[in-house]
Amino acid sequence: MITYHGEETVPRHGNLQVWRDLFIRFHMVETELSQSSLCQASLLFELSKFRGLCTFELYGKWLVISWKGTPIISAVTWKFQ
């Protein structure tokens, strides 16, 4: 996650549950990724150097690429309730 403080960007790290809990606290809800988005992501993953080294799966409504069980890339959409 990248956040901004004025002009400066600040990386923030945490596991998926930490971000989920934070966003829920601010009355946000996860939304489904479209079938088209999942299809495109799957195709890009299959063409990448990650294929065979990493897993590509859904974790709830999150799309996650993991290496040896550790998430390294994730995508999700959120909206305010």
N, C-alpha and C positions, 0 to 999 in steps of 0.2 A: 504494500500500500504506500502510495506517495501522498504526502500532505504538504500544504503550503503554509508558511508563516511569513507573511509579507511577501517579499520577493524571493525568499529562500525555500527550496524544496527540502523536505525532511522525510527520509524513508522510515517507515514504521513496520516492525515485524511482530508477528503473533500467529498462533495457529488458527485454523479456520473457525474453531468454536469461539475464540476470543473476539474475532471480527463479527461473527453472527450475534453474539451476546451484546456487543456494543451497538450495532445497528438496530437491534430489536429494542434496546433501551431508548432509542430516539424515535420510536414508533415507525420503524421501517419494516417492510416485509419483502421477503425474497419473491421474485417472480420467475416463472418458467422461461428457460431459454427456448427460442423457437426451434422447430424441427429443422428449418433451413440453417440456422446458426450452428446447431449440433452437427448437421451433415457437413457443412463447410469446415468446421473445426476438425472433424474426423478425417476428412480428406487431407487437410494440411498436416495433421499428425502423421498420417500414413506416408506422406512424402518427406517427412523430416528425418533428421539424424537420430531423433529420440526413439523411433520405432524399433522395437526389439530390446531397448534398454529401459524403457519406462512403461508405465501403465496409463491408460486413458480411461477415465470413468466418471460417473456422476456420483457426487456425495451430497445427497439431498437434492437441491436444485443447483448446486455448484458443479461446474465442469472442472475436473482436477487431473493434472498430469503429475504422476508421482515417480520417484526413483527409489527403489528399495523400500517402499512404503512411506516415504517422506514426500509430502506435496512440495513441488517446486514451482508450479504454475497453476493458477486457478482463475476462473471467470464466473461471475454471477451478476444478475441484474437485481436491483432493489428499487422499491418505490415507497413513498410515504403513504401511510394509511389514510 
